[in-house]
Amino acid sequence: MKRTENVVLLKVIGSCELLAALAMVYFFYDTVPALIGAVILLGLAINSFYQAHMCYQRQYAPKKDEQQE
């Protein structure tokens, strides 16, 4: 799988996690376990977006082997 497809897949996963977390906060704002789950989902969404960003940067960064030649 190409890195571009990985970036898109990670952003889709992160967006779904973010929407699920926001839905949990909206519908279950009065229960503590749901809020803890929403915070965990927010952390997973942030991680997915961070991994997509790092993958995107690796894709367009010049390789170290090419610089040494």
Summary of the structure (lengths in Angstrom):
residues: 69
radius of gyration: 16.8
end to end distance: 28.0
largest distance: 61.0
contacts: 173
relative contact order: 0.17
helix: 86%
strand: 0%
